[in-house]
Amino acid sequence: MPAFRPDAALSVDNPVGFNDYIKGLEAASGVAVDSYTHFLAALEQRHSYFHDVGCRLPGYGLEEPYAETCTGA
């Protein structure tokens, strides 16, 4: 079964790996990620793609979850 697993989208503590992920995300989604809003749009596009091909499984390999209250601003 296909699974939507965007672990690398949360790997901001690894700038090289994160930037490589962004390049791949841009290529796969067709969205130029040059802002947080576009980053979310690219992730939404990929999520929709996986849904359209039958994906009903999410997966995250987080070793330690973090939470912080924030706003879009």
C-alpha positions as CSV (number, residue, x, y, z in Angstrom):
1,M,0.0,0.0,0.0
2,P,1.3,3.5,-0.7
3,A,1.9,5.6,2.4
4,F,2.4,9.3,2.8
5,R,5.5,9.7,4.9
6,P,6.9,13.3,4.9
7,D,9.4,12.8,7.8
8,A,12.0,14.9,6.1
9,A,9.6,17.9,6.1
10,L,10.2,18.1,9.8
11,S,14.0,17.8,9.6
12,V,14.9,21.5,9.9
13,D,17.7,20.6,12.3
14,N,19.6,19.2,9.3
15,P,19.9,22.1,6.8
16,V,21.6,20.0,4.0
17,G,19.1,17.2,4.2
18,F,16.1,19.5,4.6
19,N,17.2,21.6,1.5
20,D,17.6,18.4,-0.5
21,Y,14.1,17.4,0.6
22,I,12.8,20.8,-0.5
23,K,14.4,20.4,-3.9
24,G,12.7,17.0,-4.3
25,L,9.4,18.3,-3.0
26,E,9.5,21.2,-5.5
27,A,10.2,18.7,-8.4
28,A,7.4,16.3,-7.3
29,S,4.8,18.9,-6.5
30,G,5.5,21.5,-9.2
31,V,5.4,24.2,-6.5
32,A,8.4,26.6,-6.0
33,V,9.0,26.5,-2.3
34,D,10.1,30.1,-1.5
35,S,7.9,30.7,1.5
36,Y,6.2,28.9,4.3
37,T,2.9,29.3,2.5
38,H,4.3,27.6,-0.6
39,F,5.9,24.9,1.6
40,L,2.5,24.0,2.9
41,A,1.0,24.2,-0.6
42,A,3.6,21.7,-1.9
43,L,3.0,19.3,1.0
44,E,-0.8,19.6,0.4
45,Q,-0.3,18.8,-3.3
46,R,1.7,15.7,-2.4
47,H,-0.8,14.7,0.2
48,S,-3.6,15.0,-2.4
49,Y,-1.5,13.0,-4.9
50,F,-1.1,10.2,-2.5
51,H,-4.8,10.2,-1.7
52,D,-5.7,10.2,-5.4
53,V,-3.6,7.0,-5.9
54,G,-5.3,5.2,-3.1
55,C,-3.1,6.1,-0.1
56,R,-4.9,5.9,3.2
57,L,-1.8,5.3,5.4
58,P,0.2,8.1,6.9
59,G,3.5,7.4,8.6
60,Y,6.0,9.4,10.6
61,G,9.3,8.2,12.0
62,L,9.6,10.8,14.6
63,E,12.0,9.8,17.4
64,E,10.9,12.8,19.6
65,P,7.8,14.8,18.9
66,Y,8.0,18.6,19.5
67,A,5.1,21.0,20.0
68,E,5.1,24.7,20.1
69,T,2.2,27.1,19.8
70,C,2.6,29.2,16.7
71,T,0.7,31.2,14.1
72,G,1.1,31.5,10.3
73,A,2.6,34.9,10.9
